[in-house]
Amino acid sequence: MPLPPEEPQIHESAQGPRATPATSRTAPTPRPVPGPRSMTSPRPGSPGPGAVKPAPPAQRTNPATGQPPVSPAPRPAEPQVQLIPASAEGALDAAEETVDLLLDSGRAPGDVLVLTTGEQHPWAAHELSFGEAAYWSQQDAGDDVFYADASAAERAAARPVVVVALNGGADTDARALPAARAKAGALLIVCGDPQRVGAVLGASV
């Protein structure tokens, strides 16, 4: 049998020169490219999805009702009290002068309510002669000074300034002065005997 031809042997020198890596050039380091943040990678400084959120503060409840406690409403400020010494006979005139001073100082007429404990003010007596409906309608209009008997103080509307003339009726002081103070929004002016006023209003005078 004829022998197969021998494969030619290839010597290493025949493979050509070996490629030598360049020592002067270095491969650039790849920079990371920012991409969309996944849900599993939280932002730095934020708790991860498995972190436990702090519980909100517990709300106190009223053990009797089981409801949250209701904060009390702020108490209205007490009106300033001014005393003008006057006798029972001169209290009405002192109240008239006080009203004039209030209007001259810029107070609107509708801001002033005048109460008398004894004889009615002439204006009130005149207006009542036309009937109570017409009389009280002028209070509702609120565009002028309103004069009323202290016994009707509960029916009178509250106004920023209340002037009280203690022109008689000693038995009514204990009722008239507290009622007048309740109707005064900012200022209560009492024209009368200081001892009688102090006995009712006490330290507020």
Buried (B, 14 or more C-beta within 10 A) or exposed (E): EEEEEEEEEEEEEEEEEEEEEEEEEEEEEEEEEEEEEEEEEBEEEEEEEEEEEEEEEEEEEEEEEEEEEEEEEEEEEEBEBBBBBBEBEBBBBBBBBBBEEBBEEEBBEBBBBBBBBBBBBEBBEEBBEEEEEEBBEBBEEEEEBBBBBBBEBEEBEEBBBBBBBBBBBEEBBEBBBEBBBBBBBEBBBBBBBEEBBBEBBEEBB
